[in-house]
């Protein structure tokens, strides 16, 4: 009788095993049917959890696949009822190595009848409690010693003891799934390799037909957005001195369309971490959570995003620029596929630069100019201003006389400096003189020099600015203020390269390139008889007219940020920014004193600001009243005040009311500019 019972039991076990293996084969057949053609890994893995979950009568079956992504997230789930708590998209608060170790060194299944048992790790118990899991079978998806993922079979209604046969059954299923997963992943990886090769071939073919760097960089930026599903694509060029990075292409994917954004520039002198990373040559993947100086700069200042590729570009073993791809959504992490694609695009771009050396050098020359001036001195993206800079670059190499016109404070001297720095005379003398700040009697002596005894006090011979600048460049600021006699002598120098010192008879020959600047309309001055027509034509060979700040108000925020950095460093007052309302007020104001006046306003705001952020209250009153309201100002003159003191007070108060613009102050006071200069010198001497 006992023998018969034992035989019956063994027969039942054998029958159960047969059923399990038959079920395994049927389950595998159904899983494979989910793969489809072409191969779809998501359908394959979702089919896996569906079929295993049903076969095991589980309340929930989920799958975590180990990828290059840093976060461990459950991407596939089966639930036998909507009432069962979902684990889909759950982030596992543990490292990959911890999970593998938890599954056991031999990568065997782990059967847990009671998930609340304190012998299990607190992370595990916390997750089980959150998901209402009472019993759990954890099965590693392992292939040839490597763990590809973890399968979880959950029971939420009651505790359950897992039989050896059940565990072995699921383990055998997992091994078959692992083989399928491994080969599916290999297939998809090869498919991606083919895709990368075809993509790079397409890029190469298109680039070969493009000559201009602007076309090349825009094509690369657009292609990168499309292929890598990024939100922002930027390409920038570093100037030869490595002082500045100028963004040449800035594209953003916005509401289904690719839009070009305004380009800017970054000073590499102040952003040392950026310069260090560029010179490091390595492609970096940055995430905003890092909170490093570099990630903050790239993802919070230059662009707004959560992660980005930082790709230095080198040409002929020299730093050329940067390519950056930005993702604005949380959670994106680059895999080997994205890394390979980015490296391939970088190689194609640098190869194109190598093959077209002339284009590269022209780009470098232009960006060298734009980068240096934009980041350190001439700030702005306005088309008129950019046009002036291009004109200055174009004329810089020759000896042509240049006339720079524009209101006070627009940057005429900076354009003159720019021409000099990029000219063939950059290593020769560069002499400057402000014609409006010197009296008529002294101007000729300053320009042309004088002989001993030429006038009272001329005890020795002295050379003038033209002799000092021989073989170099002479910058004549406020040339419209020159006297008629000085104009005659200047005309002779421009025509023949000859002049005589004051009180002398010897003709001196000089080779000087003249750059002149004025805030006057010289054509009107010619009509009035104040300026010689023939001299005007000699000076007006190559005119450059700078726009006033009121005509390029969109550059105001750039200028404000630049001067904030400058004066924050000088004052040791750590200002972190400026409010939107303050920026609006600054943009609304017309700035009669132009950039110089704006600089003074920012310097004042940095000094008076009591907090960390500049507000409207820190701005000058005239800026706060920029909505058109007249700002009336009165002067109190005490009875008995000396007439000279009253005049001095009126002059100083008037100058203050026009924010230091001497031309405007002279007009209001009804006196000439030279008279105003003399009076101010006297006042300063008295105060000193």
Buried (B, 14 or more C-beta within 10 A) or exposed (E): EEEEEEEEEEEEEEEBEEEBEEBBEEBBEBBBEBBEEEBBBEBBBBBBBBBBBBBBEBBBBBBBBBBEBEEBBBBBBBBBEEEBBEBEEBEBEBEBEBBBEBBEEEBBBBBBBBBEEEEBEEBBBEBBEEBBBBBBBBBBBBBEEEBBBBBBBBBBEEEBEBEEEBBEBBBBBBBBBBEBBBEBBEEBEEEBEEEBEEBBEEBBEBBEEBEEBEBBBBBBBBBBBEBBEBBBBBBBBBBBEBBBBBBBBBBBBEEEEBEEBEBBBBBBBBBEBBBEBBEEEEBBBBBBEEEBBBBBBBBEEBBEBBBBBBBBBBBEEEBBBBBBBBBBEEEBBBEEBBBBBBBBBBEBBBEBBEEBEEBBEEBBBBBBBBBBBBBBBBBBBBEBBBEBBEBBBEBBEEEBBBBBBBBBBBBBBBBBBBBBBBBEBEEBBBBBBBBBBBEBEEBBBBBBBBBEEBEEEBEEBBEBBBBBBBEBBBBBBBBBBBBEEBBBBBBBBBEEBEBBBBBBEEEBEBEBBBBBBBBBEBEEBBEEEBBBEEBBEBBBEBEBBBBBBBEBBEBBBBBBBBBBEBBBEEEEBEBEEBBEEBBEBBBBBEBBBBBBBBBBBBBBBBEEBEEEEBBBEBBBEBBBBBEEEEEEEEEEEEEEEEEEEEBBBBBBBBBEBBBBBBBBBBBEBEBEBBEBBEBBEEBEEEEE
